[in-house]
Amino acid sequence: MATTLLAPTFADGVVAELGAALSDAPDAPDAATISTRPLDRVAQAADASHVLLTPRAVAAAADAAGVARLLRTATALRVPVTFRSGGTSLSGQASGDGLLLDVRREFRRIDVLDGGRHVRCQPGATVRQVNARLARFGHRLGPDPASEAACTIGGVISNNSSGMACGVLENTYRTLESMVFVLPSGTVVDTAAPDADRALAAAEPALVAGLERLRRRVAGDPESVRLVRRMFAMKNTMGYGVNAFLDHSSPAELLSRLVIGGEGTLAFVAEATFRTVPVRAHAATTLAVFADLDAATRSLPELVATGAATLELMDATSIRVGRGFADAPAAITGFDVADHAALLVEYQAPEADELAALVSAGSGVLGDLPLVAPARLAPDADARASAWKLRKGLYASVAGARPSGTTALLEDVVVPVPELAATCASLQELFDRYAYRDSVIFGHAKDGNIHFMLTDRFETDDQLSRYAGFTDDLVDLVLGAGGNLKAEHGTGRVMAPFVRRQYGDELYDVMVQLKRLCDPAGILNPGVIIDDDPDAHLRDIKLAETVETEVDRCVECGYCEPVCPSKDLTLTPRQRIVTRRAIARAEAAGDGELVTELERAFDYDGVDTCAADGMCRTACPVLINTGDLVKRLRRERRQPVAEAAWSAAARAWAPVTRGAALALTAAEALPTAPTRAVTDIARAALGRESVPRYTSDLPGGGRRRSRLGAAIGASVGEPVAVYLPACVNTMFGAAEGGAGVGVTEAVRRLAERAGIRMVVPPGVDSLCCSTPWTSKGFADGREVMLRRVAAAVREATRDGELTVVTDASSCTEGFAHLLADAGAAVRVEDVVAFAVRELLPRLAVPAPGIPSLVLHPTCSSTQLGLDPALRTLGEAVAAEVVVPQAWACCAFAGDRGMLHPELTASATAAEAAEVRALGADAHASCNRTCELGMTRATGSDYRHVLELLEEATR
């Protein structure tokens, strides 16, 4: 019953026909191609669910017209098609063993309409991205899923997503105004068109007639009406949204409402327009801790009656896991966790006086509840952020703590709120009965909607038998309490066998007929929602093979994907990990041919094109930095000659960096084409990982750091810090063809004007943060540099008495790690933060002289918490400061942007387009290589923000 290795792909003729339909032209972009490459198939197979089906082929659609052509061809060929966007669905609906069609990469457009009261977006945009665009207008989407950072509009519509606060009044079904969708026949329907009904009837007369028959059938059966009204009064994503038959009569509108929650089995949604909801700007939050789960759930009716916006339940296991967070909320610490449970209670209001009234009512109830400690509702933004970080990362964090090699299986049910306490108690009895230890219960208690997680291997007959028995008893429990078997995660494959049991024969047959009307050939996501196999939920369960320790705890949630620089070029962090698991699975099965093929392709897709920027860790609930794995793999594959060369470079870093600077200066004076040709020849001979590619946008070399002397700034007085300029600023000179001064000279001048003294370490030309060796996996060279830097810094800082300040954010991060590894108790500070703390207060800064400034924060500045200081400096010199909404890591990553220019081009494409449209007067960042990457991407000179401050204070 477990997953098998790769099945054969489609016949060549089928692949060719599908590819021709998708591209419709011999010169179509690469995105519109079909791939049967094993790496692509296994990397894209996995989603956040516990189901694993490996597609026979994968493709990325370029537009709705291409999808329409593809679906017509797939229908004719009887090829199953599954749509994939964010891949955060939890019930197996985003996995398929036919053609997996990526509808994220080319479908990310967002258009804010009517001053934010409406938003039109495509299926590849994430909820967070849409809400970021709406924020300046004081609006947001109604659905508020916890996975908002990664889940996309396509999944939100397909699953009728709700979330923590929206309930059934602001979910997708209630807030979606119109959509453009594509039927399996290739018919495109725009429900906003004035003639939508007439056009649909003309194109699909049998479908329209069949919908009307089903509508009359449901509306004319009192028992069906009763069941539908009861089930959809609560959250309900079990089966199709047959409540639409009672709510709508217009054919186009009715069909669009059935597509909502249809999980990609009826149509493809190419575009949707939502009615947004106003942001309730005022909020008060608390964590209320109870002695046990029963006490927490029995408090719900009283709290619901006070108008709480959210009541998020977390059981004892949730609390234990949450305590492991570096910024764990204080309310869940300071006591021994036994059977405790917590409620995250929040009140929201558009005005402060309204919030005060809600808080008063809530405080009164909370004061009378049997809490472990008093719970005070407060508007503290930091405390609120900490509480919500705990809740939103809970599933992945709990799953990440599971034993290696086991699978996390998350279920999602809803019962009437008065039944929740008894249901939770019975659920815990089921955990005990079936020996599912360390199971966890959490969820949206205000709506009677709880999630729970089981962990097991789900492989042997005994394990699968236990799971089958547990599921049968769970179905009896939930339906016996008058609940629904799926509240918001969708039916998918895991609950498809139980749709008939929840709805009965009559409404189930309506659903079967609906599927046949829309998809007569049954090509769209077969096995999802409709599946009469009673054991379907026991098939294709994902087995998480044990892999490298850096990433083994990954639950494949996909939260990392939106921030990954290589997501549109090769692989995401999740896909890198999934591929490592596929390799381990193939090794265990003795499939050496597949292992060889996957490892060969992974060298480029997984290793070479990883920026190793650590941004995935910022999004990962279990703090996985896939870059650590990539660095390990680079170490393991390093060549002795390269290792020796880089070790030698570490020992002679001063002449190496000077030589690089002189070479760049010489290249700048020569015609670009011959110089680039030389590097291209060398790259062909020695490999793209060994030789950077020269391009005309690279500046000439910079100046020696030792020219600064022993100190900068004031000639006398006690030093306030040690200034350790980054070597990257000596290799690469200033922007604007040498007219700029560069950040090192800017710091020297600013220190002088501010009247402060900073000492420079001895032998500064030979010092480096070691990132070149770390990122490439050359441990010996890094050790050489570690010892040298540690000795120089200890001397210069008087054994840590002074702070080390450096002037490139990635180097700040590198020096901090290097000195920590050396055991040196030295504080490292980026010059951006230092400037705000020490320079700005001492400088006479005139009114901002730059009309508009675009800032590019870096991956390191984000991880170091420097971005607020970066904006402060920007606002000191510019009247308007903009950080692009499409901001992302530029992936220049030291020399990676020269080794693999395609990586930076892909990573910066969206931000560069936005920057060009903004047409700002100046552009700045805080890391020289990132400035180079953004200059290349946008055609505008990016400089260090301190260069702008230096110019402003002349």
Secondary structure, DSSP 8 states (H G I E B T S, - for coil): -B--S------HHHHHHHHHHHH-STT--GGG-EE--HHHHHHHH--SSSB----SEEEE--SHHHHHHHHHHHHHHT--EEEESS---SSSTT--SSEEEE-STT---EEEEGGGTEEEE-TTSBHHHHHHHHHTTTEE-S-B-TTTTT-BHHHHHHTT--BSS-TTTSSHHHHEEEEEEE-TTS-EEETTSTTHHHHHHHH-HHHHHHHHHHHHHHHT-HHHHHHHHHHTTS---SS--TTHHHH--SHHHHHHHHHTT-TTSS-EEEEEEEE-EE---EEEEEEEEESSHHHHHHTHHHHHHTT-SEEEEE-HHHHHHHTTSTT--GGG-SS--SS-EEEEEEEEESSHHHHHHHHHHHHHHHHHS-BSS----B--HHHHHHHHHHHHTHHHHHHHTS-TT-EEEEEEEE--GGGHHHHHHHHHHHHHHTT-TT-EEEEEGGGTEEEEEEEE---SHHHHHHHHHHHHHHHHHHHHTT-BS-SSS--TTTSGGGHHHHHHHHHHHHHHHHHHHH-TT--BSTTSS----TTGGGSSB-------TTTTT-----TTGGG-TTTTTS--HHHHHHHHHHHHHHHHHT-HHHHHHHHHHHIIIIIIT----SHHHHH-TT---HHHHHHHHHHHH--HHHHHHHHHHHHTHHHHHHHHHHHHHHHHHS-HHHHHHHHHHHHHHH-TTTS----TT-------GGGGTTEEE-SSS--SEEE---THHHHS--SGGGTS-HHHHHHHHHHHHHT-EEE--TTGGG---SHHHHHHT-HHHHHHHHHHHHHHHHHHHTTTTS-EEESSHHHHHHHHHHHHHTT----EEEHHHHIIIIIGGGS---S--EEEEEE---HHHHHHT-HHHHHHHHHHHEEEEE--TT------TTTHHHH-HHHHHHHHHHHHHHHHHHT-SEEEES-HHHHHHHHHHHSS-EEEHHHHHHHHT-
